[in-house]
């Protein structure tokens, strides 16, 4: 398996990250990377990285990184079409969890998932996230205790 890393998005790599897309039937489940990056630049608590398999960008991950809160929010995660089901997402999530564990007050990570065909909810649950019973903006909320 390729080595999975989380790398900063730079002026040299931004276009290749923006060009990544999920399958057409998943496009309504996650915002395009260009929108995510734009949102991140206007939110001081946004922490975002490109997901790489060896030296190829394969996805994007973004966290609401608030050291004053104990709940960190996995704001966005996408793997490009053709890059899913290869273990890259699981490894990227492991790396994100490792990062969050270094943050002040971190006790849990939450994520929202649209409850529709093709959603990543089963992926998150397989990782250890559990539904909280909350629904926010049409998304089922899940949490992972650290």
Phi, psi and omega in degrees: 000148179293154174282125180261131178226158173252122185235146175300146174274125183243174178297335178281335186249351187301319182296318180293329178285319179295327182288345180292137180222149173279173176299152183306321181286356176251355188298335179276357183264343181213141180291151175299151181299328178299318179293318180299315180295319177299314178301319182298324181289345179251005178236107184300337182269004180281132174236120184223151181213154169276144175265125180245142167249112192054242181251018181251125175291130182234352182186190186211143178219141182219139184235141167276106188256090183245102183294348178273353181247155177269346181256118176260142187247121173284098190284322183205141172209129177217145170238135184295155175306136181087351181249359180276157178065030177243002182092355182293319181295316180299315180294320178299319179293322175300317179295321178296315179300317177301317179297312183298323179298340178274352185274152180298141172064008186292121176236341180200160173238134175245158178209151175250147180220128177292125184279074181222166175307132178088359181288159180274011184304314180298324176299311180297317179296322176296335178279339181124356176291145177235143178299140180269345186093351179271148171234126181234120181052040177082002180254136173287128180268139179231155179223151176235118175285139180263000000 
